[in-house]
Amino acid sequence: MPIVVTLDVMLARRKMRSKQLAELVGITEQNVSLLKSGKVKGVRFETLEKICDALDCQPADILHYEPDD
């Protein structure tokens, strides 16, 4: 998949656990886990905004485009 999710890296940088992020954003831990693994087909802008607010980051800090070879 050309979109790579690096949410786990940003969580580590902020020394935050998935459970804490889930509570701040208002989503389940399972959904955070799915996001971290890249197993989602999409994410709402509202959710992305809340994640970026909670982690004090930009969308580009957690989403990267890597084209297929």
C-alpha positions, 0 to 999 in steps of 0.5 A: 500500500502506498500510504504508510502509517507511522502512528506508532513512531509518533506515539513513541516520540510523545511517550504516549500509549495507545490507550491514552490516545484512544481516550483523548481522541474518543475512539476505541483502542482497537481502532488505534491498533488498526490505524497503527498497523495500516489495516484501515482503508480510510480515516475521517478528517475529524479523527485525524485532526484529533490525533494530530491535536493530541500528539501535537503533530502534523498529518505528514508526521503520521502518514507517508506516501511511498509509491509502489515499485 
